[in-house]
């Protein structure tokens, strides 16, 4: 991850990495990668999607690849 990435570039990078895990069938690592990567840029760290996603996961709302993909791709 180049440190010179803009917020938009970093977010797309994080999404791409997470979706690679998701496409391989690994929902847990997809989410962990996404959260970790968001925390690596000052403008995406603390994004509300992290808290929302954690709540949804605990309630079973992100329990399929399609639902998790929708959440990741919908993050702004």
C-alpha positions, -999 to +999 in steps of 0.1 A: +000+000+000+017+032-011+015+059+015+006+084-011-028+069-018-058+092-016-088+082+006-106+069-025-077+049-037-071+034-003-108+025+001-108+008-033-076-011-024-092-023+009-123-034-010-104-053-036-084-072-011-114-081+010-133-092-021-105-115-031-110-134+002-147-134-003-144-148-038-123-176-023-152-184+000-136-170+032-160-146+048-141-143+081-108-133+064-127-110+040-141-090+069-109-091+089-089-078+059-114-050+052-114-038+088-077-040+091-070-022+058-095+006+067-075+012+098-043+017+078-053+051+064-061+082+085-091+091+064-107+056+065-097+046+101-128+047+123-152+045+093-187+039+107-190+008+084-167-010+108-190-006+138-221-012+117-206-043+102-196-057+135-231-052+149-246-068+118-222-098+121-231-103+157-268-103+148-263-127+118-269-100+092-237-106+072-238-143+072-237-149+035-211-139+008-238-118-010-246-098+021-210-092+030-202-082-006-230-057-005-217-042+027-181-040+015-190-026-019-214-001-004-188+014+019-180+050+011 
